[in-house]
């Protein structure tokens, strides 16, 4: 199972209080760019003025195509465009139903007009072509191709249906689950970082740390059976429900163990595979420490699942989920020494 990285829609600022802007008198003309291109873009976007939006960009083919893509994406959303103190273009936007994503790009200007934009953060899909979106109250999937949109929407829907059967009743979840399938491995690596090619998916905070939600980002080169798609998204959906990337003080074995334990509870093939991995791992003895999961190996995840299952057997799921939250906020309730003892007991029984 791939590793999970340790990611309310922003209302567009309309900036139309001055009647002159709407009437065209003394305001910013669509054919003239102000000293603040971001402000002009935001104003033109607010009144859905595509010609005025495009006029902020250099008139050559490349910049105009870029402007057209931006307008096509951002005009469909509540978006806000501003300039940072460092002279970067900042865009607050989201896919339909997704919490706000804040992203930045550097600007190249020619004669006061934008000649190029280069993404400086993830979450800058507004620079590319419009993506297809499947939106429901509990699930948002965005993808560049109809094939990927259909494939991963089906997998996510099936995984969420199954997970709801085992998740504690009444326990809050962060929804909607947001799944992005980029067009290329390079775009996926912008979220997954080094080693992206060996990962199936990551769950991250997109863009800047102030972004409000998390995204599951799928490696578009993954080729596997549909059942494995569901397993992959079940694991990552648990991370999304828990907002795992926000649990920066919680140990990886607990975060990954929770996701793997829920996945194993709904997919017997995961439970069987992890059981075999555990038995192989302890042939030479019972470990005297809690497992490492930083390298995202299947064995590490299998051992983490066993730790969490041992905790659940002792204190129940609600207490385990509370522990994951508490450890990020400095309020651990279960001692590592006790958890290690439960883990070693479970390992002994697994032999």
N, C-alpha and C positions, 0 to 999 in steps of 0.2 A: 504494500500500500504506500503510495507516495507521501512525502512529508507535507505537513501543513506549515506554512510560513508563519513566523511570529510577526484586516484591512477591513433630517426631514428636508427632504429636498430643499435646496436653497431657492427662495423666491426671487425671481428676477427683479432687480431694481429698475423700475420703469423709467425714471428720470424724465418725466414728461410734465412736471409741475409748471414749467414756463410755457404759456400758450404759444410763444414765438416759435418753439420747436416744432409744434404741430402745424403751424401756419407757414413755416418756412421763412419768416421775417426775422432777421437778426440772429437766427439760430445757425446750426451747422448745415451747410448745404450738402446734399448728397454728392456733389461734384468737387467739394473742397474738404480736405482733411484737416482736423484741428491739431494742435500740438500734442494732444493726448489721443492716439489712435484707439486705445482701449475704450475710452469714454465714448468716442464716436461709434465704435462697433456696438457697444452696449445700447446706445440710443437707437441705432438703426435696427438692431435685433428686437428691441422692445416694441417697435411699431411695425415689425415685420416688413421692413423696407429692404428687400434684397439688393436692389440697384445701389442704394446708399451704402449698404454693407460692403458690396464688392468694390465700391469706389475708394475704400480705405486701403485697398491693395494695389500694388503696382499693376499697370495695365497689360503686362505681358501674359502669355498663356499659362505659365506655371502658377504664378501668384493668383490669377483669377480662378483657376481650377481649385486651388486650395481654399480660396474664399467661398466658392460654391459648395464645397464639401462641408465646410464649417457651418455655413448658414443652413444647409439641408438638415444637419444633425441638431444644432442648437435651437433652431426655430421651433422644433417639435417639443422642446423641454422648457422647464423653468431654468434659465441659465443667467449667469451674471459674469461679465467680463470686466476686469480691472487691471491696472498697472501696479506692480509692486514697487517698493522703494528701490529695488535693484534693477528696475527697468524691464522686468519680465512680464509677460502676459499671463495673467491668472484667470482661469475659467472655473467657475463653480457650476456644476451641472450634474446630471444623472440620467440613467436609463429610466423609462417609465416605472414608477413604483419603487425605485431604489433611493435610499438616503443620499444626501448630498455627497458628491465627490469633488475635491479641490485639486486642481492640477495646474502645472505651469509649463510655459514654453519660452524660449529665448526668441527675440525678434531681430531680423535684419531689415533695415529701412533703406529705401532709396527715394530721395526727394520727399521725405516725410510720409511715404507710403510703405506698407508692409511688403517686402519682397520675399520673405521666407519666415517660417516658424519651425523651431526644432524642439521637440518634447524634452523636458528636463525631468519629468516625473512619469510614473505610470499613470493610468487613468485618463490619458489624453486621446481617447478614441475619437474625439471630435475633430482631430486633425485628418482622419482617414475617411474612407467612404462610409456612408450610412450602413449600419448593421441591421439585420432582421431581428425583431424582438418578439418573444412570446411572454406576455405579462398576465399574471394571475395574482390574487391577493397573497398567496403564500410562496410564489415562485416567479422569478424573472430570469429568462434566458436570452442572451444576445449572442449572435453569431454572424459571420460574414457570408455564409452559404446556406441555402435552404436545406441541404443535406445535413450539415452540422446542427442547424437549428432544430430540425425534426429529431435527429438521433439523440441529442443531449437533453432535449425537452422530455422525450419519452423516458429516458433513463432517470432523470431527476424526479419526474412525477412518480414513477414506480418506487424509487428509493424513499421518498418522503411518505408515501402511503404505508410502506412497510415499517419505517421508523416510528411512526405515530402509534403503532401497535405495541411497542415496547418502551417508549419514553414515559417517564412517570406522569401519571394523570395530574393535571393542574399545574405542572411545572411550566414556567414561562419559557418561551423560545423567541429568539430574534428572527423576525420575518419581515419581508419575504427573503427567502434564500435567493441570492443573485449569482447566476452562472454566466461567465463570459467565455466564449470560445474564439480566440484570436485567429486571424487568417494564417499566420506563419509561426514557426518555431522561434524566430527572432523576437516577435512580439510577445510570445509567451515568456521568453527569457527576461523581458523587461519586468515581469512580475516575479518569476521564479529564481532569477539570478543564476549563479554558476551551477553547472550540472543540470540545467533545465531539460536536456535531452533525455535524461533517465527518469524524469518525473512524469506522472500521469496528470497530476493536478496539484494546485496549491490553494490555500485559503489565506487571503492577505487583506491588509488595509490598502485600498487603491489610492494612488496619488500621494498627497501630503498627509502627515499625521492628523491634521484637523478634519479630514474626511470622516463622515459620520457612520458609515457602514463597513461591511467587509464583503469581499467578492471571492467566489470560487472561480479560479481561472484554469481552464482545461488545456492541456497540450493538444494542439490540433493534429499532431502527427500520430496520436495514439490509434493503434489498430488492434482490436480485440473483439471478443464476443459481446453481445448485448448484455448478457448476465454480468460480465466483468465491468461494463459501463455502470451498471446499477450499483455494484459493490463500491466502485471508485467514488461515485457521487454520494452514496450513503455515508461513507467515512467523512468526506469533506462537508457534507450537510450537517453532521453533528458539530463540526468545528464552527460552521456558520451560525447554527442555533446558539452555541455557547459564546460566540464572538471570541473564539480562541486566540486570534492574533492580538486581542486586547489584554489577554491574561499573561502579561509579560513577566510576572514574578512567580508564575506557576511552573513547576518542573515538567519537562517534556514527557517523562514517563506517565504522568498523570493525565495530561492533555491527550496524548496519543492513545493511551490505554483506554480512556473513556470512549473515544471515537471508535476504536477497534472493538471494544466490548459490545457496543450497540450494534455495530456492523455484523459481528459474529452471531449475535442473538437473532438476527433476521435472515442471515445467509449461512446455512449449514456448511457450505464448502469452505467458508472462511474459518469457521470454528474447527473443522477437521484439519485444514492446512496448518493453522496456528498450533494445534495440538501436536502435530508431527514435528514442527519446528522446535517446540519446547522440549519434547522428549530427546531430540537430537542434541539440543544445546546443553542438556544436563547429564549427558552420558559420562562425562569426566568429573562430575561433582556438582553440588548445589552452590550457586553463587552466593557470596556473602554481602552483596550490595544490590541496590535497586538498579534496574536496567538503564542503559544508555540508549537514546533513540536519535541522537543528533545526526547519525549517518543514514538514517531512514532505511535500515535494512529490514527485511521481512522478519528475521529472528528477533530483532529489537522490539518490533511492534507486537509480535506474538507474546514476548515476555511481559511487555507493558500491559497487554490485555489481561494476562494472568494476575498481575499485581492488582489491577482495578477490580477484577472479578473476586479476588480474595477480600478486598475491602468491602465490596457490595455484600458478600456473604456474611460479613461481620456487622456492618452498620447500615446497610441498605443504600439504594441509589440516591435518595435525596441528600443524605449526609455526604456521599462522595461528590456529588455535583456542588454542594455547598463548600466542600473542601477546596475544589478547584478555584472557586471565586475567592475564598478567604485567603489562599496563599498568595495571590497577587496583591492583596491589601494588607498583608502582614499579620493576618489573624489565623494562622494554622491551628486546627483543632485536634488533628491526629498526629501523633509523634511518628517520625520516620522509623524509629526503632520498633514501634508496634507494627507498623505497616510491613517492615522488613521481616518480622517474625511471621506474620500472616502469609507473606509471599513465600517464604521458605517452606512453610507447612504445605502450601498449595503445590509447590514444586516437588516436594517429597511424594505427595499423593499422585502426581502426574507421571512418575517414573514407571 
